[in-house]
Amino acid sequence: MKTDVLVVGSGCSGLYCALHLPKAKKITVITKSDVESSDSFLAQGGICMLKDESDYETYFNDTLKAGHFENDKKSVEIMIRSSQDVINDLVGYGVRFERDENGNFLFTREGAHSSKRILFHKDITGKEITSKLFAEAKTRDNIEIIEYTSMLDIIEKDGKCVGAVIRTSEGETKCVLCDYTVLATGGIGGLFRHSTNFNHLTGDSLAVAIKHGIELRDIDYIQIHPTTLFTKEDRSFLISESVRGEGAKLYDKTGRRFVNELLPRDILTGKILEQMKKDRTEHVWEDLRTIKREELLRHFPNIIEHCKEQGYDATEECIPVVPAQHYFMGGIKVDYNSKTSMNRLYAVGETACNGVHGKNRLASNSLLESLVFAKRAAKEICKIYEELEKDELELDLSAYENLSALEEDYKKTVLEKIEEAKQKRQNEIKGEE
């Protein structure tokens, strides 16, 4: 199988990248499940935008403060400065952000933000954005999207990525040869018992990167979301940061408020876990009744509906919430144009790490960061595009026959590497002390 550019992953970063790649080239997008089963579709809160120059410094500082000042400042600058361009693109694709009666954008606020700078569509912003990108991609004759197809490995030749080994929905193992490959495989939630991610997102790109000696960065930086609905479901349902941004409160088992709800996520998570340990409970309580009922139903209809399906009327009672794995700040190390340490290989979205988030992601920077650096990857590929000779390769595919064994090996590889990174960082901290 031959194509010009292979994009592995169909979340917002993969689709947005595909839309900005050369229109004269054949772009093949593969996705492990169906297109809608990406974390991009799950994003509730919104997407940040620099409203005007007066907000630049505070937005920049909020991002650094949330990231414990371990952020790459150049990446942060690029993200913020590119935000209006990205929003203009999205509006052009038909994305419907909330507006006031005069047609101006409505902004909301989330934890660790010093002002309202987040655009949103109800409480399904990620679905609104990604579905419009998907719809646009389907109109492009040069973009082919193949569902239920997994990347098993990349193909390396003379230090360059020349394609990938894939498993199709029919169970056939194939080689895809291409000029450029873009990894957009998403997060690592499938490696954890409690996660807001889809469980098929298991860090495949990381495992492949480790196998080929591709550089990684900050892979021990894993964000826990402080408030997910406490249920016995396989995937934890996220109660958006925006809910607390609009005034929801957190209570202990006695109904006493015990924390500032707008603390950065990692700090708030620690406070919740500390309270759970003190109370000897499996969760704390979140009170959405502090938000006006009309606003609650207008802004958060899907959260209210899901809670109701689980037996809780959030307009009349508190709901039980618990922290769960949510976002991956680390990943495959990339430069400011999303290029990895391997030639002709790029990584975008949650699987990549350009340092923009530092140790902890600021709320609603994820969609923005994914889109900004996906477009930069596409633009660089357009600029430097050079075709490879797509010669037939003699590859032994027998190593990929046992898919379940390969998946387990990849999971183990990634978890071991994360633990190794944790230990290394702890030893460095001890050495400094």
Secondary structure, DSSP 8 states (H G I E B T S, - for coil): -B-SEEEE--SHHHHHHHHHS-TTS-EEEE-SS-TT-SHHHH--S-EE---SGGGHHHHHHHHHHHTTT-S-HHHHHHHHHHHHHHHHHHHHTT----B-TTS-B--B--TT-SS--EE-STT-HHHHHHHHHHHHHHT-TTEEEE-S-EEEEEEEETTEEEEEEEE-TTS-EEEEE-SEEEE-----GGGSSSBSS-TT---HHHHHHHHTT--EE-TT-EEEEEEEE--S-SS-EE--HHHHHTT-EEE-TTS-B-S-TTS-HHHHHHHHHHHHHHHT-S-EEEE-TTS-HHHHHHH-HHHHHHHHHTT--TTTS-EEEEEEEEEE--EEE--TT-B-SSBTEEE-GGGEE-SSSTTS--TT-HHHHHHHHHHHHHHHHHHH------------GGGGS-HHHHHHHHHHHHHHHHHHHHHHHHHHHHHH-
